[in-house]
Amino acid sequence: RDCVATAAHPEMGDSSEVPDIDMDTLVNLKSRACSETNFAVQVFKILFRDEEMTNKNISGAKGKEPLDPVRIEKIKQYFFQIYPCLEGEDKKKKWSRACEGINNYIRGQKRAKGKQTK
């Protein structure tokens, strides 16, 4: 089943139901992204609903639960499909920056929700 850029958050049960994002949507996301990291965040927003982010981060560090590793792996796959490593570029560091951006986005969502409830 394909996702389109306008699909806010697909309904997903367990991680075996990770939807594929078609190439047109990925190219569209890349054209709207201001950076590689922002692209990863945009893909993340398609594959995860807001309520799935509560008290979680990518690795489960700092007392948080880890996000679904199957969907995180899917984000990684799309990330390197659209932004392959250039010669001499460190793949681990590149993915680490993308993960940092996703975790920053999750923290920002938490702050934004806190302000809305006040």
Disulfide bonds with the S-S distance in Angstrom:
none
